[in-house]
Amino acid sequence: MFMTNPFDALTSLISTDVMQMYIIVMAIFVAGGTILDMMHKKSAKYFFLDSAKNAKNAKRTVSTGEKAGIAVATIASEVITSSEFCNTKRRISHLLTMYGFIIFVATSALMIFGCDTIATETLAQFWHIGAIMLCLGGYWFWFFIRVDVNSEGVKWYQLRRADIFIVSLFTTATFALIWSNLQSGGMNGAVADMGLTTLFFGLFLVSNTMLFASVMWSKFAHMFFKPAAAFQKRVAHADGGSLNLPGDFDLSSAEVQAKFPDIPEYMGKNPENMGAGIRREAPNHY
């Protein structure tokens, strides 16, 4: 199973050209869905306006070299290692899902568009590994750390539009593994039932199409503009604009109290140090 390219056997039913065209159409769905999502939410317009507003409050100019360094740091932190997740379990689940998805999609495209026999065996192994990583990360998130389970009491079987992305992800990987196992003869090497194999391939195809065709209504698009938002945030801190937020003040300072006269009124002339605040307790909600 792990050494077999599951798409090879499909060539007797579906031509390679059709499979390649399907990959291209899915890529178009992703690009089109992301653009429509940005237009609907006006996220690109918001980023440009917010960036211009922050530039007015900037206290220094960030050089091109410094921006390049910030870009590298953003990729290393927010993209490669997902350091923005403070909760370790959530972070591991996210990394498994993210890298599993990248490996699964990349190897699918490479196998369908053709490689030599040795490379195909290696790609098939990585294809199955990617699918397993997707299942581990996806099911872990869905059953144990799903958003809103603690705060709103939403059960695992209650589906919402926001769930399209994660559900499509782990069902695609699940159906892909079952289909591949059946097509390679099952665990015992027996000849699998053709109808059953076709059924799970159909489920894999439907789930995969749903994943890429529903970009506008799912969380898929955020994978593209989240790094841009993280980069903008780092630049804003570097130039002193601080995202148009007020700076840190010593509330007991006479100068600060003169600037904000309501501080003594509500907090006294010598306000207490509020301490760690929200970080005092480990987060249970995401």
N, C-alpha and C positions, 0 to 999 in steps of 0.2 A: 504493500500500500504506500509506504513512505517513499519508495524509490520510483513510483509510477506516476507519470504525467496523466492526470485524470482527463485531460482534454484530448489526448491522442485518440481514444476510442470514439470520441464524438465525431471525428472526421467522416465516419461511415454514414452518419445521419445529417450532420451539419457541416457545410464546407468551411474551410479555414477563412475564406473571404468574409463569410457571414459573421463568424466569431470575431474577426478583427474589426469589422464594421460596428459590431455591438460595443466593443471597447471604446471606439471613437465616439459613438453616440453617448455613452456614459460620461466620457470626458466633457462633451458638449453640455450635457445636463448639469455637471458640476460647475462649469464656467458660467453658464446661463443662470443657474439657480443662485449662485453667489452674487452675480451682478444685480439680479432682481431683488435679492435680499437686501443688498446695500442701498438700492433705490427706494425700497419700501420703508426700511428703517432709517434711511438718510444717515447711515453711519459714516460714510465717507465725508459727507458735508459737515457732520458734527466734528470729525477729527480735524478737518481743515480750519473750521471756525475756531475750535478750541485751541489749535496750534497758533493761529494768528493772535488770539486773545492772550495766550501765554507769552508770546513774543513781545507784546507791549509791556508786560510786567518783568521781563527778563532783566537781570542785573549784569549779565556778561554775555559775550558771544561765544558759543561753543564751536571750536574749530572743526574742520572736516576730518582731521585725524582723530580728534576726540570722539566725534560722532561714529567713526568707523570702529573705534574701541568699544563704544556703547553698544553698537550693533552686534559685535562679537559676544559681548557679555550677555546681551539679551537672548541671543540664540543659544548660548551655553546654559543659561539659567532657566528662562521661561519656556524654551522650546525643547532642548535636548534632555534636560533633567527635571523640568516641571517643578522648579523650586517654589513656585507660588503656592503650592499646596502645603499647608502647615501640618495637616493630618497625614501621618505616614501611610496608613492603609489606603486612603484616597489617592495618595500620590503613586503608590505601587500599582494600584488598579488602573490608574490613568496611563502609566508608562507601559504596562502590559498591553492595554487596549491600543494605544497609539502605535507602538512599534509593531505589534501584531498586525494591525491594519496596513501599515506601510509595507511590511514584508509580504503580506498576503496579496495586496493589490499589485505591487511591483512584479512579483513572481508570476502572477496570473497573466499579466500583459506580456512578459518576456516569453513565457511558454507558448502563448497563443500566437505571438508574432514570430516564433520559431527560433530555436537554438540547436547546436549540435547535440548528439546523444548524451555525451558525458555531462555537458552543462545542464541538459534537461533533467537528468537524475538528481543533480545537485539542487536545481531549482525546485524540483518536486519535493525534496526534503524540506527546503525552506518554506514552500507553500503550505505544507502540513504543519510545520512549526508555527508559522504565522497564524494559521487558523486556530491552533490550540491556544496560543497566547491571547488571541481575541476572545476565545471562550472563557479562559481563566479570568481575564480582566473584566469582561462584560458581565458574566454571571456573578462574580464577586461584587461588582458595583450594584447590580440589580437586586440581589437578594439580601445584601448585608449593609450597604452604605448608600442606597439610593437617595437622591435629593428628595426632601419633604417627608420622608418616612417618619422621622422623629417629630418634626415641627408641626406637620399637618395630619399625621396618622394615615397617610396614603398607603394602601396595601400593594403588594408586589403585583397583583393581578389587575389593578386598576390602571388602565392605559390612558394617557393624555397625548395631545399632539406633540408636546415636548419630548415624548418618549420614542418618537419615530426613529431617531438616530441610533440610540443605544440598542433598541430592540432589533432593528434591521441589521445592526452590526453582528450581534452574537447569534441571531438566527441564521444569517448568511453563512457564518463560520461553521455553525452546527450542521446545517444541511450539506455544506460542502464536504465536511469530514465523513458524514454518513454516506453520501453519494460516492465519494472516492473509495471508501471501504467496500461498498457493495459492488462497485465496478471492478475492483481488483480481486473479487472473489470472496470477500469476507475474511474474517480472522482465521478460518479453518481452510481457506483456499477453495471452498466450494463454489460452484457456479451460482451467482446471485440471480434472483428472479428479475427478469427484464422489466416487468411492470413496476416493481418496487424501486428499481434503480432509476427508471424514468420519472417516477413520482418525486423522489428526493432531488433529482436534478431540476425538475420543474419548480419545486419549492425553493431550491437554491437560486434559481433564475428570478423568480418573483421577488424574493427577499432582497436580492442584490439590486434589482431594478428599482425597488422601493427606496433602497438606501440612497442611490444616486439621483433618482428622479424627484425626490422630496427635499432637495437641498434648501429650497426657499422656505420650507415650513419646519425644518429641523435645525439642530445645532451644528450641522456640518460646516456651514459658512464661517462660524466663529473661529475655526482652526486657521483661517487665513488672516483675519484682521486682528486676532488676539495678539500675535507678536508685534504688529504695528502699534497697537495701543500700549504695549509694554515698552516699546522703544521710545514712543512719545513721552511716556511718564518719566523714563530715565533722563531724557534730554531736558525735560522741564525742571527736574531736580538739579541737573548739572548747571543750567543757566540761571538758576535762582528764581525762576518764575513760580515754582512750586505748585503747578496746576491751578493757579489763581486762588489758592487757599491761603489763609493767614499763616504767618510763621509761628514758631514756638516762642511763647512769652513766659517770663518769670512773673506770675500773677501777684507776687508780693512786692514787686518793684513799684516805687512811687511814680516813675515815669510811665509805666504801663497802665497804672491805675488812673493817671491823669488823662491818658489817651482813651481809656475805656472806663469812664466814671461809674458804670453800673457794676463793676467787679466788687468794690467794697460794699455796695448796697446789697448784693445777693450772696457774696461769699466772704465778707469781712475784710478787714485791712491786711490780714495775714492768712490767706487761703492755704488750706492744707494741701500737701502733695497727694494727688489723687491716686498715685501708684500705678500699677500695671494695667488697671482698667480692664478692658475686654480680654486682654491676654493673661489675666490672672487665672482663668480657668480654661482648660483644654476645650476646643470647640466640639460640640456634638452635632451641630447643624452645618450645612455646607452652602 
